[in-house]
Amino acid sequence: MSASTEPRATGFAAIREALHGTEQDFTTGSLNRAVLLLAIPMMLEMAGESLFAVVDAFFVARLGAEALAAVGITETVLEIMYAIAIGLGMSVTAMVARRIGEHDERAAARTAVQAIWVGLAVSILFGVAGAIWAPDVLRLMGADQATVAGGATYTRILYGSMPVILFLFVNNAIYRGAGDAAMAMRSIWIANSINIVLDPLFIFGIGPFPEMGLPGAAVATVIGRSIGVLYQFHGLSRGARLRVTRADVRFELDVILRLLRVSAGGILQMLVATASYIGLIRILATFGSTVLAGYVIAIRVVIFIILPSWGLANAAATLVGQNLGAEQPDRAERAVWVTGLWNMAFMAVITVLFVAFAGPIVRIFTADPETARVGETALRIISYGYVLYAWGMVILQAFNGAGDTWTPTWVNLIAFWLVQIPLAWFLAHVVGIGHEGVYWAIAVSYSLSALIGLVLFRRGKWKLKQV
């Protein structure tokens, strides 16, 4: 009996360790166990991040299609800030992981501090600009007058909170590089729990709370994220794997320049992908608010699933960075193949669920039959590219974990700009299949990015990258 229960007990113990946090050396031991310990909290972290958008869409949908369209457009442009934050985070994870693999914790802490300085400067610049020109941004993206009138305040609040948004991403990138994925997970779920509670209170004016409508969703999100960031900073001052001391809080130009050099590829990589997403929104906007609202719902569900999958891919980035730092490139490569198999299995299950249950999933968010029909179609078609894209996510994150942020940039440029945008326009307006053509273009570009990434990964040049 003990023999039959031991594997299960060991599995549960590993899950508990993953959720609680571990100080394990990821440059030794079982790779499957290492992926498990990193992937569980990283997937939950990304699920929590995606839950922000899903929760907002769930409550805002009750305010009408114009409000939901405003959320979609605002979030689309905000993706530019996410791109900068994630791009910077890629370099932070790579550099911190490399220093941890080299067992130089003080250099890792100093790198973390320099990333925070860079993030603060960039977010203030973009936050001020976004808050001032929020209505113009909505108009530029094709919003009608009703959407602009109802969404300007919501947009201003979110754009003005860019420092909080950036800190949430960058600090968690620091934790991931250090191998403390559980801390990154907890900070997101603290922020999310607060947002889930406050969203309906501020939107609908429940109890003593004012009825703010759409701006209430922004207020709830900002409060939740701010508390999450405070928790992150508290953890950085008391961490086990990486602790920032007072001596580390200084300006180091050489580290910042190295960070910016690696970040440039990561930021451009994300901007290429984000700009293509904005281009898709612009194409879909030509089909009216109902199509746009249906797509917003579908893409929120997609993000809810894709981000946990990216969390699993992030495990590969951490393992690659730390093992290259420990001068074990072959172990780094094996970690990628192990993680890729896990991610492919996960996304295969998701594909089956989305194809079979797209309708019921979308109808959770809207009672409007036309909006639901659009969302169902989008969700089902986009999911056809998931199995291959599961490998693409892991491979591209492996490049990023090695500090090779330029290879994924070129992959994204080819897949999303040379293929996705022209194909979406061609299918929608030349072939004449309307908004469905956009969804087919997304599925094709997902798959193409994975195939290109796999070919380049097998060449092995990423193993020689220095950060």
C-alpha positions as CSV (number, residue, x, y, z in Angstrom):
1,M,0.0,0.0,0.0
2,S,2.8,2.4,0.9
3,A,4.4,1.7,-2.5
4,S,1.2,2.7,-4.3
5,T,0.7,5.9,-2.3
6,E,4.2,7.1,-2.2
7,P,4.3,8.7,-5.7
8,R,1.0,10.5,-5.0
9,A,2.3,11.7,-1.7
10,T,5.5,12.9,-3.3
11,G,3.5,14.7,-6.0
12,F,1.3,16.5,-3.5
13,A,4.4,17.4,-1.5
14,A,5.9,18.9,-4.6
15,I,2.8,20.9,-5.3
16,R,2.7,22.2,-1.8
17,E,6.4,23.2,-2.1
18,A,5.8,24.9,-5.4
19,L,2.9,27.0,-3.9
20,H,4.8,27.8,-0.7
21,G,8.1,28.6,-2.3
22,T,11.4,26.8,-2.6
23,E,15.1,27.6,-2.3
24,Q,16.0,24.6,-4.5
25,D,19.0,24.9,-6.8
26,F,17.5,24.5,-10.2
27,T,20.9,23.8,-11.8
28,T,20.9,20.3,-10.3
29,G,18.5,17.4,-9.8
30,S,15.4,16.3,-11.8
31,L,14.3,18.6,-14.6
32,N,10.7,17.4,-14.4
33,R,10.6,18.4,-10.7
34,A,12.3,21.7,-11.5
35,V,9.7,22.5,-14.1
36,L,6.9,21.5,-11.7
37,L,8.2,23.7,-8.9
38,L,8.5,26.7,-11.2
39,A,5.6,26.1,-13.6
40,I,2.8,25.7,-11.0
41,P,3.2,29.2,-9.4
42,M,4.2,30.8,-12.7
43,M,1.0,29.5,-14.4
44,L,-1.1,30.7,-11.4
45,E,0.7,34.0,-11.6
46,M,-0.2,34.5,-15.2
47,A,-3.7,33.2,-14.7
48,G,-4.1,35.9,-12.0
49,E,-2.8,38.6,-14.3
50,S,-5.2,37.5,-17.0
51,L,-8.0,37.5,-14.5
52,F,-7.8,41.3,-14.2
53,A,-9.1,41.6,-17.8
54,V,-11.7,38.8,-17.5
55,V,-13.2,40.2,-14.3
56,D,-13.4,43.7,-15.8
57,A,-15.0,42.3,-18.9
58,F,-17.5,40.3,-16.9
59,F,-18.8,43.3,-14.9
60,V,-18.4,46.0,-17.6
61,A,-20.4,43.9,-20.1
62,R,-23.4,44.7,-18.0
63,L,-22.9,48.4,-18.9
64,G,-23.4,47.8,-22.6
65,A,-21.4,47.2,-25.8
66,E,-20.0,50.8,-25.9
67,A,-18.5,50.4,-22.4
68,L,-17.0,47.0,-23.4
69,A,-15.6,48.4,-26.6
70,A,-14.0,51.2,-24.6
71,V,-12.3,48.6,-22.3
72,G,-11.1,46.7,-25.3
73,I,-9.6,49.7,-27.0
74,T,-8.0,51.0,-23.8
75,E,-6.5,47.7,-23.0
76,T,-5.3,47.4,-26.6
77,V,-3.3,50.6,-26.4
78,L,-2.3,49.8,-22.9
79,E,-0.7,46.7,-24.4
80,I,2.1,49.0,-25.5
81,M,3.0,49.6,-21.9
82,Y,2.6,45.9,-21.2
83,A,5.0,45.3,-24.0
84,I,7.6,47.7,-22.5
85,A,7.1,46.1,-19.1
86,I,7.4,42.5,-20.4
87,G,10.3,43.4,-22.6
88,L,12.2,45.0,-19.7
89,G,11.1,42.0,-17.6
90,M,12.6,39.6,-20.0
91,S,16.1,41.1,-19.7
92,V,15.7,41.4,-15.9
93,T,14.8,37.7,-15.7
94,A,17.7,36.7,-17.9
95,M,20.3,38.8,-16.0
96,V,19.0,37.9,-12.5
97,A,18.8,34.2,-13.4
98,R,22.3,34.3,-14.9
99,R,23.7,35.9,-11.7
100,I,21.9,33.4,-9.5
101,G,23.3,30.6,-11.6
102,E,26.7,32.1,-11.0
103,H,25.9,32.2,-7.2
104,D,26.4,36.0,-7.2
105,E,23.3,37.1,-5.2
106,R,24.6,40.7,-4.6
107,A,25.0,41.3,-8.4
108,A,21.5,39.9,-8.9
109,A,20.1,42.3,-6.3
110,R,21.9,45.3,-7.9
111,T,20.5,44.3,-11.3
112,A,17.0,44.2,-9.8
113,V,17.3,47.8,-8.4
114,Q,18.5,49.2,-11.7
115,A,15.5,47.6,-13.4
116,I,13.2,49.4,-10.9
117,W,14.9,52.7,-11.7
118,V,14.4,52.3,-15.4
119,G,10.8,51.2,-15.0
120,L,10.0,54.2,-12.9
121,A,11.4,56.7,-15.5
122,V,9.7,55.0,-18.4
123,S,6.3,54.6,-16.8
124,I,6.1,58.2,-15.6
125,L,6.8,59.4,-19.1
126,F,4.1,57.2,-20.8
127,G,1.6,57.6,-17.9
128,V,1.5,61.4,-18.1
129,A,1.1,61.4,-21.9
130,G,-1.6,58.7,-21.8
131,A,-3.6,60.5,-19.1
132,I,-3.5,63.8,-21.0
133,W,-4.5,62.4,-24.4
134,A,-6.8,59.6,-23.5
135,P,-9.8,60.7,-25.6
136,D,-7.6,61.3,-28.6
137,V,-6.3,57.7,-28.2
138,L,-9.8,56.3,-28.3
139,R,-10.7,58.3,-31.4
140,L,-7.5,57.3,-33.1
141,M,-8.4,53.6,-32.6
142,G,-11.7,54.1,-34.3
143,A,-14.0,54.5,-31.3
144,D,-17.4,56.2,-32.0
145,Q,-18.4,59.3,-30.0
146,A,-20.5,57.3,-27.5
147,T,-17.5,55.1,-26.7
148,V,-15.2,58.1,-26.3
149,A,-17.6,59.9,-24.1
150,G,-18.2,56.9,-21.8
151,G,-14.6,55.6,-21.8
152,A,-12.4,58.7,-21.5
153,T,-12.3,58.8,-17.7
154,Y,-11.7,55.0,-17.5
155,T,-8.8,55.3,-19.9
156,R,-7.3,58.3,-18.1
157,I,-7.3,56.4,-14.8
158,L,-5.6,53.3,-16.2
159,Y,-3.0,55.2,-18.2
160,G,-2.2,57.4,-15.2
161,S,-1.5,54.2,-13.2
162,M,1.3,53.1,-15.5
163,P,4.0,53.1,-12.8
164,V,2.0,50.6,-10.8
165,I,1.5,48.4,-13.8
166,L,5.1,48.4,-14.7
167,F,6.3,47.7,-11.2
168,L,4.0,44.7,-11.0
169,F,5.6,43.2,-14.1
170,V,9.2,44.1,-13.4
171,N,9.2,43.0,-9.8
172,N,7.7,39.7,-10.7
173,A,10.3,39.3,-13.4
174,I,13.0,39.7,-10.7
175,Y,11.3,37.0,-8.6
176,R,11.1,34.7,-11.5
177,G,14.8,35.1,-12.4
178,A,15.7,34.4,-8.8
179,G,13.6,31.2,-8.9
180,D,11.1,32.6,-6.4
181,A,8.0,32.0,-8.5
182,A,5.7,31.6,-5.5
183,M,6.3,35.2,-4.4
184,A,5.4,36.4,-7.9
185,M,2.3,34.3,-7.8
186,R,1.2,35.6,-4.4
187,S,1.6,39.3,-5.3
188,I,-0.6,38.9,-8.4
189,W,-3.3,37.0,-6.5
190,I,-3.4,39.5,-3.7
191,A,-3.9,42.3,-6.3
192,N,-6.5,40.2,-8.1
193,S,-8.5,39.3,-4.9
194,I,-8.8,43.0,-4.1
195,N,-9.9,43.8,-7.7
196,I,-12.5,41.1,-7.7
197,V,-14.1,42.4,-4.5
198,L,-13.9,46.1,-5.4
199,D,-15.0,45.9,-9.1
200,P,-18.8,45.4,-8.6
201,L,-18.7,47.7,-5.5
202,F,-17.3,50.7,-7.5
203,I,-19.0,50.0,-10.8
204,F,-22.5,49.5,-9.5
205,G,-22.4,51.5,-6.2
206,I,-23.1,48.6,-3.8
207,G,-23.4,49.6,-0.1
208,P,-21.5,52.8,0.8
209,F,-19.5,52.8,-2.4
210,P,-20.3,55.4,-5.1
211,E,-21.8,54.2,-8.3
212,M,-19.0,55.1,-10.8
213,G,-19.9,53.0,-13.7
214,L,-17.0,52.2,-16.1
215,P,-14.4,54.4,-14.2
216,G,-15.1,52.2,-11.2
217,A,-13.5,49.3,-12.9
218,A,-10.3,51.3,-13.4
219,V,-10.3,52.5,-9.7
220,A,-10.7,48.9,-8.5
221,T,-7.9,47.6,-10.7
222,V,-5.5,50.4,-9.7
223,I,-6.2,49.8,-6.0
224,G,-5.6,46.1,-6.3
225,R,-2.4,46.5,-8.3
226,S,-1.0,49.1,-5.9
227,I,-1.4,46.8,-2.9
228,G,0.2,44.0,-4.9
229,V,3.2,46.2,-5.7
230,L,3.6,47.2,-2.0
231,Y,3.7,43.5,-1.1
232,Q,6.3,42.9,-3.8
233,F,8.6,45.7,-2.4
234,H,8.2,44.3,1.1
235,G,9.2,40.9,-0.2
236,L,12.3,42.2,-2.0
237,S,13.6,43.6,1.3
238,R,13.2,40.3,3.1
239,G,13.6,37.6,0.4
240,A,15.5,34.4,0.8
241,R,16.8,33.8,-2.7
242,L,17.3,37.5,-3.5
243,R,17.2,40.2,-0.9
244,V,17.7,43.9,-1.7
245,T,19.6,45.7,1.0
246,R,20.2,49.4,1.5
247,A,23.7,49.1,0.0
248,D,22.1,47.8,-3.2
249,V,19.9,50.9,-3.7
250,R,22.2,53.0,-5.8
251,F,22.5,54.1,-9.4
252,E,24.8,51.9,-11.5
253,L,25.1,53.2,-15.0
254,D,27.0,50.2,-16.4
255,V,24.3,47.8,-15.2
256,I,21.6,50.0,-16.5
257,L,23.2,50.3,-20.0
258,R,23.7,46.5,-20.1
259,L,20.1,46.1,-19.0
260,L,18.8,48.5,-21.7
261,R,20.9,46.8,-24.4
262,V,19.3,43.4,-23.6
263,S,15.9,45.0,-23.0
264,A,15.9,46.7,-26.4
265,G,15.3,43.4,-28.2
266,G,12.7,42.3,-25.6
267,I,10.8,45.6,-25.8
268,L,10.8,45.7,-29.6
269,Q,9.8,42.0,-29.6
270,M,6.7,42.7,-27.6
271,L,5.9,46.0,-29.4
272,V,6.0,44.1,-32.7
273,A,3.4,41.6,-31.3
274,T,1.4,44.3,-29.6
275,A,1.3,46.6,-32.6
276,S,0.0,43.7,-34.7
277,Y,-2.8,43.2,-32.1
278,I,-3.7,46.9,-32.4
279,G,-3.7,46.5,-36.2
280,L,-6.2,43.6,-35.8
281,I,-8.4,45.7,-33.6
282,R,-8.4,48.4,-36.2
283,I,-9.5,46.0,-38.9
284,L,-12.2,44.6,-36.7
285,A,-13.5,48.1,-35.8
286,T,-14.6,48.4,-39.4
287,F,-17.2,45.8,-38.8
288,G,-18.9,47.7,-35.9
289,S,-19.3,47.7,-32.1
290,T,-21.0,44.3,-31.9
291,V,-18.1,42.5,-33.7
292,L,-15.6,44.4,-31.6
293,A,-17.4,43.6,-28.4
294,G,-17.6,39.9,-29.3
295,Y,-13.9,39.8,-30.1
296,V,-13.0,41.6,-26.8
297,I,-14.8,38.8,-24.9
298,A,-13.1,36.1,-26.9
299,I,-9.7,37.6,-26.6
300,R,-10.2,38.0,-22.8
301,V,-10.8,34.3,-22.6
302,V,-7.9,33.6,-24.9
303,I,-5.6,35.7,-22.7
304,F,-6.9,33.9,-19.6
305,I,-5.6,30.7,-21.1
306,I,-2.6,32.0,-23.0
307,L,-1.0,33.7,-20.0
308,P,-0.9,30.6,-17.8
309,S,0.7,28.9,-20.8
310,W,3.2,31.7,-20.9
311,G,3.7,31.1,-17.2
312,L,4.7,27.5,-18.0
313,A,7.0,28.9,-20.8
314,N,8.5,31.3,-18.2
315,A,9.8,28.2,-16.3
316,A,12.0,27.5,-19.4
317,A,13.4,31.0,-19.3
318,T,14.4,30.7,-15.6
319,L,15.9,27.3,-16.1
320,V,17.8,28.4,-19.2
321,G,19.2,31.5,-17.6
322,Q,20.3,29.8,-14.3
323,N,21.8,26.7,-16.1
324,L,23.7,28.9,-18.6
325,G,25.0,30.8,-15.6
326,A,26.1,27.5,-14.0
327,E,27.8,26.6,-17.4
328,Q,25.5,23.8,-18.1
329,P,24.1,24.5,-21.6
330,D,23.1,20.9,-22.3
331,R,20.9,20.9,-19.2
332,A,19.4,24.2,-20.3
333,E,18.4,22.7,-23.7
334,R,16.9,19.6,-22.0
335,A,14.8,21.9,-19.8
336,V,13.3,23.5,-22.9
337,W,12.2,20.2,-24.4
338,V,10.7,19.0,-21.1
339,T,8.8,22.3,-20.7
340,G,7.6,22.2,-24.3
341,L,6.1,18.8,-23.9
342,W,4.2,19.9,-20.8
343,N,2.9,23.1,-22.5
344,M,1.8,21.2,-25.6
345,A,-0.2,18.7,-23.5
346,F,-1.8,21.6,-21.6
347,M,-2.8,23.6,-24.8
348,A,-4.1,20.4,-26.5
349,V,-6.6,20.0,-23.7
350,I,-7.6,23.7,-24.0
351,T,-8.1,23.4,-27.7
352,V,-10.5,20.5,-27.3
353,L,-12.4,22.4,-24.6
354,F,-12.6,25.6,-26.6
355,V,-13.8,23.9,-29.8
356,A,-16.5,21.9,-27.9
357,F,-17.7,24.6,-25.5
358,A,-16.9,28.0,-27.1
359,G,-20.6,29.0,-27.0
360,P,-21.3,28.4,-23.3
361,I,-18.0,30.0,-22.3
362,V,-18.7,33.2,-24.2
363,R,-22.3,33.4,-23.0
364,I,-21.0,33.7,-19.4
365,F,-20.0,37.3,-20.4
366,T,-22.9,38.4,-22.5
367,A,-26.6,37.8,-23.1
368,D,-26.6,39.6,-26.4
369,P,-27.0,36.8,-29.1
370,E,-25.1,38.6,-31.8
371,T,-22.1,39.5,-29.6
372,A,-22.1,35.9,-28.3
373,R,-22.1,34.5,-31.8
374,V,-19.1,36.6,-32.8
375,G,-17.2,35.7,-29.6
376,E,-17.9,32.0,-30.1
377,T,-16.6,32.0,-33.7
378,A,-13.5,33.9,-32.7
379,L,-12.7,31.6,-29.8
380,R,-13.1,28.4,-31.7
381,I,-11.1,29.5,-34.8
382,I,-8.2,31.0,-32.8
383,S,-7.9,27.8,-30.7
384,Y,-6.8,25.8,-33.8
385,G,-3.4,27.3,-33.6
386,Y,-2.8,26.5,-29.9
387,V,-0.9,23.2,-30.0
388,L,1.9,24.5,-32.2
389,Y,1.9,27.8,-30.4
390,A,2.5,26.0,-27.1
391,W,5.9,25.1,-28.5
392,G,6.4,28.6,-29.8
393,M,5.9,30.2,-26.4
394,V,8.4,27.9,-24.7
395,I,11.0,28.2,-27.5
396,L,10.8,32.0,-27.6
397,Q,11.0,32.3,-23.8
398,A,14.1,30.0,-23.9
399,F,15.8,32.6,-26.2
400,N,14.8,35.4,-23.9
401,G,16.0,33.5,-20.8
402,A,19.4,33.1,-22.5
403,G,19.4,36.9,-23.1
404,D,18.9,36.5,-26.9
405,T,16.0,38.8,-27.2
406,W,16.6,39.7,-30.8
407,T,15.8,36.2,-32.3
408,P,12.2,36.2,-31.0
409,T,11.9,39.8,-32.3
410,W,12.6,38.7,-35.8
411,V,10.3,35.7,-35.4
412,N,7.5,38.0,-34.3
413,L,8.1,40.5,-37.1
414,I,7.8,37.8,-39.7
415,A,4.8,36.0,-38.2
416,F,2.8,38.9,-37.0
417,W,3.6,41.7,-39.4
418,L,4.6,40.1,-42.7
419,V,1.9,37.4,-42.3
420,Q,-0.8,38.1,-39.8
421,I,-1.8,41.7,-40.6
422,P,-1.8,41.3,-44.4
423,L,-3.5,37.9,-44.2
424,A,-6.2,39.3,-41.9
425,W,-6.9,42.1,-44.2
426,F,-6.8,39.9,-47.3
427,L,-9.2,37.3,-45.8
428,A,-11.6,39.8,-44.4
429,H,-11.9,42.3,-47.2
430,V,-10.5,40.6,-50.4
431,V,-11.6,37.0,-50.0
432,G,-14.7,38.4,-48.3
433,I,-15.2,36.2,-45.2
434,G,-15.4,39.2,-43.0
435,H,-14.3,39.3,-39.4
436,E,-13.7,35.5,-39.4
437,G,-10.7,36.1,-41.7
438,V,-9.0,37.9,-38.8
439,Y,-9.4,34.9,-36.5
440,W,-7.9,32.5,-39.1
441,A,-5.0,34.9,-39.6
442,I,-4.3,34.7,-35.9
443,A,-4.3,30.9,-35.8
444,V,-2.0,30.7,-38.9
445,S,0.5,33.3,-37.4
446,Y,0.6,31.5,-34.1
447,S,1.6,28.3,-35.8
448,L,4.1,29.9,-38.1
449,S,6.0,31.6,-35.2
450,A,6.4,28.2,-33.5
451,L,7.8,26.5,-36.6
452,I,10.3,29.3,-37.2
453,G,11.3,29.3,-33.5
454,L,11.9,25.6,-33.5
455,V,14.2,25.7,-36.5
456,L,16.3,28.5,-35.0
457,F,16.5,26.9,-31.5
458,R,18.0,23.7,-32.8
459,R,20.9,25.7,-34.3
460,G,22.1,26.3,-30.7
461,K,23.6,29.8,-31.1
462,W,21.6,31.0,-28.0
463,K,23.9,28.9,-25.8
464,L,26.7,31.3,-26.5
465,K,24.9,34.5,-25.5
466,Q,26.4,36.6,-22.7
467,V,24.4,38.9,-20.4
